[in-house]
Amino acid sequence: MARADLMEKPLLPQGPELATPPAWTKVYASLALALAATLLPWADQIRWLVPDFTLMALLYWNIRAPRLAGLGAAFTLGLITDVAQGVLIGLNALAYCAATFIVLMVQRRLEGFDAPRQSLQIAPILLGKEALVLTLGLMMGLSDADWRWLAAGLIAGLLWLPLALLVDRITGRPALPVQTRP
């Protein structure tokens, strides 16, 4: 009977689980929207709580459409963020590229997870980006580095699940069914 159960479920996704690749206009429009949300003039009292929406969108598209949003897009978006926020040039670009590289290395594995399990895998990367920016800032002698900025990484990890589900719904990508253990 156990063998029959294995034969019922196909090895590769079939039918509605397969998604057509997203249009490049949707990818770049969502990245531009995320960059705009990141660069909004947030109040100074809550600025350290605001997650990096640009990185979150970039990592989402690294998983869903790695050919459209790769290391080049990460470096470019990082430089734009550096210039717009007035931080050391290359700080966010390096952090974006490091996070993108890690996600692209495990992209096939992340692609097979449902959104809650993906959030468990992505949360340390989002927190690691904030820790990398903070550590590099301290190494470069920036005196205004504050450990409270790590909270933005934690909040980004918590927001990954609703953001991924929202973008999946907007782009028409079917959600993977919740995996159950046999």
Buried (B, 14 or more C-beta within 10 A) or exposed (E): EEEEEEEEEEEEEEEEEEBEEBEEEBBBEBBEEBBEBBBEEEEEEEEBBBBBBBBBBBBBBBBBBBEBBBBEBBBEBBBBBBEEEEBBEBBBBBBBBBBBEBBBEEBEEBEEBBBEBBBEBBBEBBBBBBBBBBEBBEEEEBEEBEEEBBBBBBBBBBBBBEBBBEBBEEBEBEEBEEEEEE
